[in-house]
């Protein structure tokens, strides 16, 4: 038994408790799930009025191809300023 085998309790890859990792099957399924979740989040953002940076980038590519888009941080800062103004955001 080699040093890695003793440290990790088996003959597999270090950090896996001696078990071999299964083949990389199903990566397409996880990509599809990720895409579906992204689309669902986009719909939720539209419903509640929250900004959607990815949607903004798509619009910007289509309609403003010559100009550089805002960065994510600037995009959200502009939304907050538009939504709440520059004054306090509390009621009292």
Order of alpha helices (4+ residues) and beta strands (2+ residues): alpha-alpha-alpha-alpha
